Amino acid sequence: GSARDEAVRCPLRRQREMCMRERAETQPGKATAQGNAAASNYGGQVVRRIHRYKRSISLKGTARVSFSVRADGTLGNLRISQSSGSGKLDSFFLKTVRRAAPFPPPPPGARTNFGVELHGRK
């Protein structure tokens, strides 16, 4: 019950309350409400998967990696959209995203183009 624990729980509680409200407002079209939630949550799933596959590296720096996810979940258009200034670190970040692929196929209406900021050693 610390303040930190409460801060961690709050976003989930808010999401749950929002989902409950959304379901109540669209009761006849349950599948639509569930589909919207799946589409809304898809970006978070993609980013979490990338962070799970990220290994540690001794280089400092930050880069932005842009890519798309095709209908079957495979990776498309992978590129560095903002370089870290280190070719080695940029290459490491591209490999990280490749390792995380394939992603779950995106649900209808989900965003399929992403820009993810990745960080080297702090």
C-alpha positions as CSV (number, residue, x, y, z in Angstrom):
1,G,0.0,0.0,0.0
2,S,2.8,2.5,-0.5
3,A,2.3,5.6,-2.7
4,R,4.5,4.0,-5.4
5,D,2.3,0.9,-5.5
6,E,-0.8,3.1,-5.8
7,A,0.8,5.0,-8.7
8,V,1.4,1.7,-10.5
9,R,-2.2,0.5,-9.9
10,C,-3.9,3.8,-10.9
11,P,-3.4,3.6,-14.7
12,L,-4.7,0.1,-14.8
13,R,-7.7,1.0,-12.7
14,R,-8.4,4.0,-15.0
15,Q,-8.2,1.7,-18.1
16,R,-10.5,-0.8,-16.5
17,E,-13.0,1.9,-15.6
18,M,-12.8,3.3,-19.1
19,C,-13.4,-0.1,-20.6
20,M,-16.3,-0.7,-18.4
21,R,-17.9,2.6,-19.4
22,E,-17.2,1.9,-23.1
23,R,-18.9,-1.5,-22.8
24,A,-21.9,-0.1,-21.0
25,E,-22.3,2.6,-23.8
26,T,-22.0,0.1,-26.6
27,Q,-23.7,-3.0,-25.1
28,P,-25.4,-4.2,-28.3
29,G,-22.1,-4.0,-30.2
30,K,-19.9,-5.9,-27.6
31,A,-17.5,-7.1,-30.3
32,T,-16.9,-3.5,-31.5
33,A,-16.0,-2.3,-28.0
34,Q,-13.7,-5.3,-27.6
35,G,-12.2,-4.7,-31.0
36,N,-11.5,-1.0,-30.2
37,A,-9.8,-2.0,-26.9
38,A,-7.6,-4.6,-28.8
39,A,-6.7,-1.9,-31.4
40,S,-5.9,0.6,-28.7
41,N,-3.7,-1.8,-26.8
42,Y,-1.8,-3.1,-29.8
43,G,0.9,-0.4,-29.8
44,G,1.7,-1.1,-26.2
45,Q,2.0,-4.8,-26.9
46,V,4.5,-4.1,-29.7
47,V,6.7,-1.7,-27.6
48,R,6.7,-4.2,-24.6
49,R,7.8,-7.0,-26.9
50,I,10.7,-4.9,-28.2
51,H,11.8,-4.0,-24.7
52,R,11.7,-7.7,-23.7
53,Y,14.1,-8.5,-26.5
54,K,16.5,-5.6,-25.8
55,R,19.9,-6.7,-24.5
56,S,22.3,-4.5,-22.6
57,I,25.0,-2.6,-24.4
58,S,27.9,-0.6,-23.0
59,L,27.4,2.3,-25.4
60,K,25.5,5.5,-24.3
61,G,23.0,7.0,-26.6
62,T,19.4,7.2,-27.8
63,A,17.9,6.5,-31.2
64,R,14.4,6.5,-32.7
65,V,13.6,3.4,-34.7
66,S,10.6,3.5,-37.2
67,F,8.9,0.5,-38.6
68,S,5.6,-0.9,-39.7
69,V,3.9,-4.2,-38.8
70,R,2.3,-6.0,-41.7
71,A,-1.1,-7.8,-41.4
72,D,0.6,-11.1,-40.7
73,G,2.7,-9.5,-37.9
74,T,6.0,-9.5,-39.9
75,L,8.2,-6.4,-39.8
76,G,8.2,-3.9,-42.6
77,N,10.1,-0.6,-43.4
78,L,12.6,-0.8,-40.5
79,R,14.8,2.2,-40.3
80,I,16.6,4.6,-38.0
81,S,14.5,7.8,-38.0
82,Q,16.8,9.6,-35.5
83,S,20.3,8.4,-35.1
84,S,22.1,8.0,-31.8
85,G,25.3,9.3,-33.6
86,S,26.9,5.9,-33.3
87,G,26.6,3.5,-36.2
88,K,27.2,0.6,-33.8
89,L,24.4,1.6,-31.4
90,D,22.0,2.3,-34.3
91,S,22.7,-1.2,-35.7
92,F,22.2,-2.7,-32.2
93,F,18.8,-1.1,-32.0
94,L,17.8,-2.3,-35.5
95,K,18.8,-5.8,-34.5
96,T,16.7,-5.5,-31.3
97,V,13.6,-4.8,-33.3
98,R,14.3,-7.6,-35.7
99,R,14.7,-10.0,-32.8
100,A,11.3,-9.0,-31.4
101,A,9.6,-9.7,-34.7
102,P,7.3,-11.3,-35.7
103,F,4.7,-9.4,-33.7
104,P,1.1,-10.5,-33.1
105,P,-1.0,-9.7,-36.2
106,P,-2.6,-6.3,-35.6
107,P,-6.3,-6.3,-34.9
108,P,-8.6,-4.4,-37.3
109,G,-8.2,-0.6,-36.8
110,A,-4.9,-0.9,-34.9
111,R,-2.1,1.4,-35.7
112,T,0.6,-0.4,-37.8
113,N,3.3,2.3,-38.1
114,F,5.6,2.9,-35.1
115,G,8.4,5.1,-33.9
116,V,10.1,3.8,-30.8
117,E,12.9,5.5,-28.8
118,L,15.5,3.1,-27.6
119,H,18.3,3.9,-25.1
120,G,21.8,2.5,-24.6
121,R,23.6,2.5,-21.3
122,K,22.4,5.3,-19.0
